[in-house]
Structure formats: C-alpha cells, structure tokens
Amino acid sequence: MAHQITLEQARMLKKMSRKEAAERIGVSQNTILNWETGKSYPSVFYIPAILKTYELQSINDLLFILPEN
C-alpha cells in the first residue's frame, strides 16, 4: 500500500498557501480549510484539480480526515 497523506500535508509539501491552492483548484480558501479539517469533503468534480495541483498520481494517495463526533 502506498503512503497516504492528508490534503493539508499535500499542500504543505508544495509550499503552497491555502489561497494559492484555492485559486488553482477553483474554490474558496474556506473550502480548502474545511477539506483539510474534515468539516467537508471535495466533490468528485474537484478531484482532478486537486491531484494536478498537489502533483498526486491517484486519489488513493490521499487520506481524508474524519470529523470528530
């Protein structure tokens, strides 16, 4: 199994601000924050842009954070 990283880790590895990531993916900075904290999850529509922005091969490279109850 390949090593998985969170969306925040992927962004940080690219030395990218939330603002820059949001602009490249086509969402708001708040949306990036919500994805990174598990408050919401990206729509399938955004997966290709996320993979391209963070230079990932597959969605399987990502580990999504589950919200705390």
Secondary structure by P-SEA (a helix, b strand, c coil): ccccccaaaaaaaacccaaaaaaaacccaaaaaaaaaccccccccaaaaaaaaacccccccbbbbbbcc
